[in-house]
Amino acid sequence: MADVHVYLYAEYQVSIPFDKIDWAPINVEMKKFPGLISKTWLSGLNTYSVGGFYAFDTRENAQAYIDGLLLPFAAQVNGNLAVRLFDADATRDASIGMASPFFGK
């Protein structure tokens, strides 16, 4: 696995149940972005919010993903978007201590 340096959390406030989202073509588009190592899809309990937890190799690639995919999609579906970036390097030792699959042993 590539070195993770940035985590991105994103959530759309929409009224679409996850089982109504055609996620397969979205996955194809996401994989075109440089530096995206992985995504874990998220679906809010009883809220129909949808989002994900992403791992990126650089902050620049994470920002390019926000600008190139997340923001345009928010405008397309007229949804509110919340995004947070996290420093994976700062929490590396603590994450290893919790057996994080992103850092190995």
VENLIN-V315272 format. One record per run of one state. SS is the DSSP state (hx for helix, st for strand, lp for the rest). FROM is the first residue (numbers start at 1). TO is the last residue. If there is no record, write none. Layout:
SS,FROM,TO
SS,FROM,TO
This chain:
lp,1,5
st,6,13
lp,14,17
hx,18,20
lp,21,22
hx,23,30
lp,31,35
st,36,43
lp,44,49
st,50,56
lp,57,58
hx,59,77
lp,78,79
st,80,87
lp,88,91
hx,92,97
lp,98,105
